[in-house]
C-alpha cells in the first residue's frame, strides 16, 4: 500500500513517483502509461487525482495524450527528466549535503564512493 504525506498534494506526489519511473525507463519512450483506472486501483486513490497527476506530467512535456488511446511517454522525456533532476540536485540538494558533510567533518576519503557504472 502506498503512503502519502502532507508535504504536497497527492496528485503531485503521484506525478513525482511516475516521473521517477519514467527516469528509470519504465515505461520506455513511445510506450503507453497504465490507464487512469489501473493507476487509481494500484495507488488506492481517486481517478480524478490520477488524471491530475498525468496532466501535470503532460504540462511538463513528459507524456502526451492520444485521443482514445491513453497517455504515452514522449520522445526525449527521460533526457528532459535527467537534466531537470541533475539541476535540482546540484542547485538545491548538493549544497545542503555538502554543508552537512562539512559540519560532520567528513571528507571524500571518508565516503565509500563506488565508481558509477
VMD Tcl script that builds the backbone (N, CA, C; Angstrom):
set m [mol new atoms 351]
animate dup $m
set s [atomselect $m all]
$s set {name element resname resid chain x y z} {
  {N N UNK 1 A 0.844 -1.182 0.000}
  {CA C UNK 1 A 0.000 0.000 0.000}
  {C C UNK 1 A 0.886 1.240 0.000}
  {N N UNK 2 A 0.539 2.216 -0.820}
  {CA C UNK 2 A 1.307 3.443 -0.940}
  {C C UNK 2 A 0.976 4.371 0.223}
  {N N UNK 3 A 1.986 5.082 0.698}
  {CA C UNK 3 A 1.735 6.068 1.741}
  {C C UNK 3 A 1.938 7.460 1.152}
  {N N UNK 4 A 1.133 8.367 1.601}
  {CA C UNK 4 A 1.188 9.745 1.129}
  {C C UNK 4 A 1.490 10.622 2.326}
  {N N UNK 5 A 2.126 11.751 2.090}
  {CA C UNK 5 A 2.417 12.661 3.197}
  {C C UNK 5 A 1.672 13.975 2.988}
  {N N UNK 6 A 1.793 14.845 3.980}
  {CA C UNK 6 A 1.082 16.121 3.946}
  {C C UNK 6 A 1.927 17.252 3.363}
  {N N UNK 7 A 3.128 16.928 2.864}
  {CA C UNK 7 A 4.030 17.964 2.370}
  {C C UNK 7 A 3.635 18.503 1.005}
  {N N UNK 8 A 2.875 17.735 0.246}
  {CA C UNK 8 A 2.466 18.142 -1.100}
  {C C UNK 8 A 1.145 17.459 -1.419}
  {N N UNK 9 A 0.393 18.021 -2.373}
  {CA C UNK 9 A -0.859 17.369 -2.778}
  {C C UNK 9 A -0.581 15.954 -3.300}
  {N N UNK 10 A -1.525 15.066 -3.115}
  {CA C UNK 10 A -1.355 13.671 -3.536}
  {C C UNK 10 A -1.101 13.583 -5.038}
  {N N UNK 11 A -1.789 14.406 -5.826}
  {CA C UNK 11 A -1.567 14.328 -7.272}
  {C C UNK 11 A -0.117 14.646 -7.613}
  {N N UNK 12 A 0.493 15.594 -6.880}
  {CA C UNK 12 A 1.888 15.949 -7.145}
  {C C UNK 12 A 2.832 14.835 -6.696}
  {N N UNK 13 A 2.500 14.204 -5.582}
  {CA C UNK 13 A 3.308 13.076 -5.113}
  {C C UNK 13 A 3.253 11.926 -6.125}
  {N N UNK 14 A 2.057 11.683 -6.673}
  {CA C UNK 14 A 1.919 10.643 -7.686}
  {C C UNK 14 A 2.680 11.027 -8.945}
  {N N UNK 15 A 2.569 12.271 -9.376}
  {CA C UNK 15 A 3.304 12.736 -10.557}
  {C C UNK 15 A 4.799 12.543 -10.346}
  {N N UNK 16 A 5.296 12.836 -9.150}
  {CA C UNK 16 A 6.716 12.652 -8.846}
  {C C UNK 16 A 7.106 11.180 -8.907}
  {N N UNK 17 A 6.253 10.306 -8.395}
  {CA C UNK 17 A 6.538 8.860 -8.448}
  {C C UNK 17 A 6.558 8.362 -9.889}
  {N N UNK 18 A 5.597 8.809 -10.660}
  {CA C UNK 18 A 5.549 8.398 -12.065}
  {C C UNK 18 A 6.751 8.952 -12.831}
  {N N UNK 19 A 7.152 10.179 -12.520}
  {CA C UNK 19 A 8.330 10.769 -13.164}
  {C C UNK 19 A 9.582 9.968 -12.817}
  {N N UNK 20 A 9.687 9.507 -11.577}
  {CA C UNK 20 A 10.833 8.667 -11.182}
  {C C UNK 20 A 10.857 7.380 -11.986}
  {N N UNK 21 A 9.685 6.811 -12.204}
  {CA C UNK 21 A 9.605 5.591 -13.015}
  {C C UNK 21 A 10.012 5.886 -14.456}
  {N N UNK 22 A 9.583 7.025 -14.980}
  {CA C UNK 22 A 9.971 7.407 -16.338}
  {C C UNK 22 A 11.481 7.592 -16.435}
  {N N UNK 23 A 12.070 8.165 -15.399}
  {CA C UNK 23 A 13.519 8.361 -15.367}
  {C C UNK 23 A 14.244 7.018 -15.425}
  {N N UNK 24 A 13.635 6.014 -14.820}
  {CA C UNK 24 A 14.201 4.658 -14.843}
  {C C UNK 24 A 13.877 3.919 -16.144}
  {N N UNK 25 A 13.129 4.565 -17.032}
  {CA C UNK 25 A 12.797 3.947 -18.312}
  {C C UNK 25 A 11.571 3.063 -18.287}
  {N N UNK 26 A 10.705 3.281 -17.316}
  {CA C UNK 26 A 9.509 2.457 -17.174}
  {C C UNK 26 A 8.260 3.338 -17.155}
  {N N UNK 27 A 7.452 3.311 -18.172}
  {CA C UNK 27 A 7.616 2.603 -19.446}
  {C C UNK 27 A 8.589 3.351 -20.356}
  {N N UNK 28 A 9.099 2.649 -21.364}
  {CA C UNK 28 A 10.036 3.290 -22.296}
  {C C UNK 28 A 9.357 4.383 -23.115}
  {N N UNK 29 A 10.173 5.271 -23.666}
  {CA C UNK 29 A 9.644 6.337 -24.508}
  {C C UNK 29 A 8.853 5.747 -25.666}
  {N N UNK 30 A 7.717 6.369 -25.961}
  {CA C UNK 30 A 6.854 5.906 -27.028}
  {C C UNK 30 A 5.823 4.884 -26.586}
  {N N UNK 31 A 5.969 4.373 -25.382}
  {CA C UNK 31 A 5.035 3.363 -24.861}
  {C C UNK 31 A 3.943 4.026 -24.020}
  {N N UNK 32 A 2.853 3.304 -23.842}
  {CA C UNK 32 A 1.716 3.803 -23.070}
  {C C UNK 32 A 1.956 3.675 -21.573}
  {N N UNK 33 A 1.437 4.641 -20.836}
  {CA C UNK 33 A 1.388 4.539 -19.384}
  {C C UNK 33 A 0.187 3.675 -19.025}
  {N N UNK 34 A 0.164 3.125 -17.808}
  {CA C UNK 34 A -1.036 2.404 -17.375}
  {C C UNK 34 A -2.241 3.348 -17.398}
  {N N UNK 35 A -3.409 2.782 -17.530}
  {CA C UNK 35 A -4.626 3.590 -17.593}
  {C C UNK 35 A -4.897 4.287 -16.264}
  {N N UNK 36 A -5.737 5.313 -16.333}
  {CA C UNK 36 A -6.132 6.039 -15.131}
  {C C UNK 36 A -6.761 5.080 -14.127}
  {N N UNK 37 A -7.640 4.222 -14.588}
  {CA C UNK 37 A -8.304 3.273 -13.686}
  {C C UNK 37 A -7.314 2.327 -13.025}
  {N N UNK 38 A -6.360 1.836 -13.810}
  {CA C UNK 38 A -5.360 0.918 -13.264}
  {C C UNK 38 A -4.492 1.626 -12.222}
  {N N UNK 39 A -4.062 2.840 -12.515}
  {CA C UNK 39 A -3.258 3.595 -11.559}
  {C C UNK 39 A -4.056 3.922 -10.298}
  {N N UNK 40 A -5.328 4.281 -10.464}
  {CA C UNK 40 A -6.175 4.587 -9.306}
  {C C UNK 40 A -6.314 3.358 -8.413}
  {N N UNK 41 A -6.480 2.208 -9.028}
  {CA C UNK 41 A -6.587 0.967 -8.260}
  {C C UNK 41 A -5.256 0.625 -7.600}
  {N N UNK 42 A -4.183 0.760 -8.342}
  {CA C UNK 42 A -2.850 0.429 -7.833}
  {C C UNK 42 A -2.471 1.305 -6.635}
  {N N UNK 43 A -2.754 2.599 -6.719}
  {CA C UNK 43 A -2.350 3.526 -5.667}
  {C C UNK 43 A -3.469 3.841 -4.668}
  {N N UNK 44 A -4.630 3.226 -4.874}
  {CA C UNK 44 A -5.777 3.393 -3.977}
  {C C UNK 44 A -6.164 4.866 -3.821}
  {N N UNK 45 A -6.288 5.551 -4.966}
  {CA C UNK 45 A -6.694 6.949 -4.950}
  {C C UNK 45 A -7.771 7.185 -6.006}
  {N N UNK 46 A -8.384 8.322 -5.924}
  {CA C UNK 46 A -9.461 8.706 -6.823}
  {C C UNK 46 A -8.930 8.863 -8.258}
  {N N UNK 47 A -9.671 8.375 -9.245}
  {CA C UNK 47 A -9.246 8.545 -10.636}
  {C C UNK 47 A -9.021 10.009 -11.042}
  {N N UNK 48 A -9.763 10.943 -10.441}
  {CA C UNK 48 A -9.550 12.356 -10.752}
  {C C UNK 48 A -8.173 12.828 -10.281}
  {N N UNK 49 A -7.709 12.277 -9.172}
  {CA C UNK 49 A -6.374 12.599 -8.669}
  {C C UNK 49 A -5.317 12.073 -9.634}
  {N N UNK 50 A -5.533 10.870 -10.152}
  {CA C UNK 50 A -4.614 10.292 -11.134}
  {C C UNK 50 A -4.604 11.148 -12.392}
  {N N UNK 51 A -5.777 11.540 -12.853}
  {CA C UNK 51 A -5.865 12.374 -14.058}
  {C C UNK 51 A -5.105 13.682 -13.875}
  {N N UNK 52 A -5.204 14.245 -12.703}
  {CA C UNK 52 A -4.495 15.497 -12.425}
  {C C UNK 52 A -2.979 15.281 -12.431}
  {N N UNK 53 A -2.524 14.147 -11.896}
  {CA C UNK 53 A -1.093 13.821 -11.909}
  {C C UNK 53 A -0.600 13.644 -13.339}
  {N N UNK 54 A -1.377 12.948 -14.152}
  {CA C UNK 54 A -0.996 12.739 -15.547}
  {C C UNK 54 A -0.992 14.054 -16.315}
  {N N UNK 55 A -1.930 14.937 -15.997}
  {CA C UNK 55 A -1.960 16.246 -16.645}
  {C C UNK 55 A -0.721 17.056 -16.276}
  {N N UNK 56 A -0.266 16.908 -15.045}
  {CA C UNK 56 A 0.949 17.584 -14.612}
  {C C UNK 56 A 2.149 17.098 -15.429}
  {N N UNK 57 A 2.221 15.789 -15.658}
  {CA C UNK 57 A 3.305 15.232 -16.481}
  {C C UNK 57 A 3.194 15.738 -17.921}
  {N N UNK 58 A 1.967 15.843 -18.422}
  {CA C UNK 58 A 1.757 16.350 -19.780}
  {C C UNK 58 A 2.157 17.826 -19.868}
  {N N UNK 59 A 1.807 18.597 -18.842}
  {CA C UNK 59 A 2.158 20.015 -18.815}
  {C C UNK 59 A 3.672 20.220 -18.829}
  {N N UNK 60 A 4.392 19.248 -18.291}
  {CA C UNK 60 A 5.859 19.309 -18.261}
  {C C UNK 60 A 6.488 18.685 -19.506}
  {N N UNK 61 A 5.654 18.291 -20.465}
  {CA C UNK 61 A 6.164 17.765 -21.725}
  {C C UNK 61 A 6.728 16.354 -21.656}
  {N N UNK 62 A 6.328 15.601 -20.642}
  {CA C UNK 62 A 6.858 14.246 -20.474}
  {C C UNK 62 A 5.973 13.187 -21.109}
  {N N UNK 63 A 4.682 13.422 -21.117}
  {CA C UNK 63 A 3.738 12.480 -21.713}
  {C C UNK 63 A 2.779 13.251 -22.604}
  {N N UNK 64 A 2.118 12.519 -23.480}
  {CA C UNK 64 A 1.126 13.139 -24.349}
  {C C UNK 64 A -0.113 12.266 -24.383}
  {N N UNK 65 A -1.243 12.922 -24.519}
  {CA C UNK 65 A -2.499 12.211 -24.610}
  {C C UNK 65 A -2.774 11.888 -26.072}
  {N N UNK 66 A -3.107 10.643 -26.315}
  {CA C UNK 66 A -3.526 10.234 -27.653}
  {C C UNK 66 A -4.996 9.864 -27.548}
  {N N UNK 67 A -5.786 10.673 -28.179}
  {CA C UNK 67 A -7.243 10.557 -28.073}
  {C C UNK 67 A -7.703 9.111 -28.282}
  {N N UNK 68 A -8.406 8.613 -27.285}
  {CA C UNK 68 A -8.962 7.270 -27.349}
  {C C UNK 68 A -7.961 6.166 -27.056}
  {N N UNK 69 A -6.678 6.516 -26.875}
  {CA C UNK 69 A -5.648 5.503 -26.646}
  {C C UNK 69 A -5.004 5.596 -25.271}
  {N N UNK 70 A -4.981 6.783 -24.682}
  {CA C UNK 70 A -4.367 6.952 -23.370}
  {C C UNK 70 A -3.179 7.891 -23.418}
  {N N UNK 71 A -2.335 7.780 -22.403}
  {CA C UNK 71 A -1.166 8.640 -22.263}
  {C C UNK 71 A 0.080 7.863 -22.667}
  {N N UNK 72 A 0.930 8.518 -23.443}
  {CA C UNK 72 A 2.158 7.899 -23.946}
  {C C UNK 72 A 3.364 8.742 -23.546}
  {N N UNK 73 A 4.475 8.059 -23.291}
  {CA C UNK 73 A 5.714 8.747 -22.942}
  {C C UNK 73 A 6.265 9.414 -24.201}
  {N N UNK 74 A 6.544 10.699 -24.098}
  {CA C UNK 74 A 7.049 11.447 -25.246}
  {C C UNK 74 A 8.524 11.151 -25.495}
  {N N UNK 75 A 8.929 11.172 -26.753}
  {CA C UNK 75 A 10.354 11.015 -27.062}
  {C C UNK 75 A 11.164 12.116 -26.370}
  {N N UNK 76 A 12.277 11.741 -25.776}
  {CA C UNK 76 A 13.133 12.693 -25.084}
  {C C UNK 76 A 12.735 12.967 -23.647}
  {N N UNK 77 A 11.665 12.328 -23.169}
  {CA C UNK 77 A 11.183 12.584 -21.807}
  {C C UNK 77 A 12.238 12.215 -20.765}
  {N N UNK 78 A 12.884 11.086 -20.937}
  {CA C UNK 78 A 13.885 10.651 -19.959}
  {C C UNK 78 A 15.032 11.653 -19.893}
  {N N UNK 79 A 15.497 12.125 -21.037}
  {CA C UNK 79 A 16.600 13.080 -21.052}
  {C C UNK 79 A 16.198 14.397 -20.389}
  {N N UNK 80 A 14.972 14.877 -20.657}
  {CA C UNK 80 A 14.494 16.097 -20.010}
  {C C UNK 80 A 14.426 15.924 -18.497}
  {N N UNK 81 A 13.933 14.761 -18.067}
  {CA C UNK 81 A 13.865 14.485 -16.636}
  {C C UNK 81 A 15.257 14.421 -16.018}
  {N N UNK 82 A 16.161 13.752 -16.705}
  {CA C UNK 82 A 17.521 13.611 -16.212}
  {C C UNK 82 A 18.169 14.982 -16.027}
  {N N UNK 83 A 18.045 15.839 -17.004}
  {CA C UNK 83 A 18.613 17.182 -16.915}
  {C C UNK 83 A 17.971 17.977 -15.784}
  {N N UNK 84 A 16.663 17.874 -15.661}
  {CA C UNK 84 A 15.942 18.595 -14.616}
  {C C UNK 84 A 16.342 18.092 -13.227}
  {N N UNK 85 A 16.405 16.781 -13.061}
  {CA C UNK 85 A 16.774 16.198 -11.766}
  {C C UNK 85 A 18.209 16.546 -11.392}
  {N N UNK 86 A 19.105 16.514 -12.360}
  {CA C UNK 86 A 20.501 16.886 -12.089}
  {C C UNK 86 A 20.584 18.335 -11.635}
  {N N UNK 87 A 19.893 19.227 -12.343}
  {CA C UNK 87 A 19.895 20.649 -11.984}
  {C C UNK 87 A 19.331 20.844 -10.585}
  {N N UNK 88 A 18.231 20.173 -10.291}
  {CA C UNK 88 A 17.605 20.255 -8.961}
  {C C UNK 88 A 18.587 19.796 -7.893}
  {N N UNK 89 A 19.249 18.673 -8.124}
  {CA C UNK 89 A 20.195 18.140 -7.149}
  {C C UNK 89 A 21.360 19.103 -6.934}
  {N N UNK 90 A 21.951 19.562 -8.021}
  {CA C UNK 90 A 23.135 20.417 -7.909}
  {C C UNK 90 A 22.821 21.786 -7.308}
  {N N UNK 91 A 21.649 22.314 -7.570}
  {CA C UNK 91 A 21.328 23.651 -7.073}
  {C C UNK 91 A 20.707 23.659 -5.683}
  {N N UNK 92 A 20.000 22.594 -5.311}
  {CA C UNK 92 A 19.295 22.614 -4.024}
  {C C UNK 92 A 19.782 21.561 -3.031}
  {N N UNK 93 A 19.914 20.324 -3.479}
  {CA C UNK 93 A 20.251 19.251 -2.548}
  {C C UNK 93 A 21.740 19.167 -2.238}
  {N N UNK 94 A 22.585 19.290 -3.262}
  {CA C UNK 94 A 24.024 19.148 -3.065}
  {C C UNK 94 A 24.593 20.186 -2.108}
  {N N UNK 95 A 24.240 21.479 -2.202}
  {CA C UNK 95 A 24.790 22.437 -1.239}
  {C C UNK 95 A 24.450 22.084 0.210}
  {N N UNK 96 A 23.227 21.595 0.439}
  {CA C UNK 96 A 22.839 21.196 1.800}
  {C C UNK 96 A 23.618 19.974 2.251}
  {N N UNK 97 A 23.765 19.010 1.359}
  {CA C UNK 97 A 24.517 17.800 1.675}
  {C C UNK 97 A 25.985 18.128 1.934}
  {N N UNK 98 A 26.560 18.966 1.097}
  {CA C UNK 98 A 27.957 19.356 1.253}
  {C C UNK 98 A 28.171 20.060 2.597}
  {N N UNK 99 A 27.237 20.929 2.967}
  {CA C UNK 99 A 27.332 21.628 4.248}
  {C C UNK 99 A 27.241 20.652 5.419}
  {N N UNK 100 A 26.366 19.666 5.307}
  {CA C UNK 100 A 26.237 18.670 6.382}
  {C C UNK 100 A 27.518 17.845 6.493}
  {N N UNK 101 A 28.091 17.451 5.364}
  {CA C UNK 101 A 29.355 16.710 5.393}
  {C C UNK 101 A 30.444 17.542 6.072}
  {N N UNK 102 A 30.459 18.811 5.776}
  {CA C UNK 102 A 31.446 19.712 6.372}
  {C C UNK 102 A 31.244 19.800 7.885}
  {N N UNK 103 A 29.977 19.964 8.325}
  {CA C UNK 103 A 29.671 20.036 9.762}
  {C C UNK 103 A 30.087 18.772 10.484}
  {N N UNK 104 A 29.930 17.627 9.810}
  {CA C UNK 104 A 30.272 16.345 10.419}
  {C C UNK 104 A 31.759 16.014 10.307}
  {N N UNK 105 A 32.489 16.853 9.615}
  {CA C UNK 105 A 33.917 16.626 9.465}
  {C C UNK 105 A 34.249 15.469 8.542}
  {N N UNK 106 A 33.378 15.209 7.582}
  {CA C UNK 106 A 33.600 14.110 6.641}
  {C C UNK 106 A 34.235 14.647 5.360}
  {N N UNK 107 A 35.175 13.888 4.835}
  {CA C UNK 107 A 35.820 14.259 3.575}
  {C C UNK 107 A 35.502 13.194 2.528}
  {N N UNK 108 A 35.949 13.442 1.325}
  {CA C UNK 108 A 35.729 12.480 0.238}
  {C C UNK 108 A 36.339 11.131 0.579}
  {N N UNK 109 A 37.457 11.137 1.300}
  {CA C UNK 109 A 38.104 9.875 1.663}
  {C C UNK 109 A 37.279 9.076 2.667}
  {N N UNK 110 A 36.464 9.766 3.463}
  {CA C UNK 110 A 35.624 9.083 4.448}
  {C C UNK 110 A 34.431 8.379 3.804}
  {N N UNK 111 A 34.061 8.844 2.645}
  {CA C UNK 111 A 32.906 8.271 1.968}
  {C C UNK 111 A 33.343 7.051 1.168}
  {N N UNK 112 A 32.568 6.031 1.220}
  {CA C UNK 112 A 32.869 4.837 0.439}
  {C C UNK 112 A 32.215 4.986 -0.913}
  {N N UNK 113 A 32.807 5.838 -1.705}
  {CA C UNK 113 A 32.258 6.167 -3.005}
  {C C UNK 113 A 32.605 5.076 -3.996}
  {N N UNK 114 A 31.613 4.446 -4.538}
  {CA C UNK 114 A 31.845 3.419 -5.538}
  {C C UNK 114 A 31.713 4.043 -6.911}
  {N N UNK 115 A 32.554 3.626 -7.809}
  {CA C UNK 115 A 32.505 4.154 -9.160}
  {C C UNK 115 A 31.152 3.830 -9.793}
  {N N UNK 116 A 30.538 4.827 -10.393}
  {CA C UNK 116 A 29.261 4.632 -11.068}
  {C C UNK 116 A 29.487 3.892 -12.369}
  {N N UNK 117 A 28.610 2.984 -12.659}
  {CA C UNK 117 A 28.744 2.226 -13.900}
  {C C UNK 117 A 27.547 2.439 -14.777}
}
mol reanalyze $m
mol bondsrecalc $m
mol representation Tube
mol addrep $m
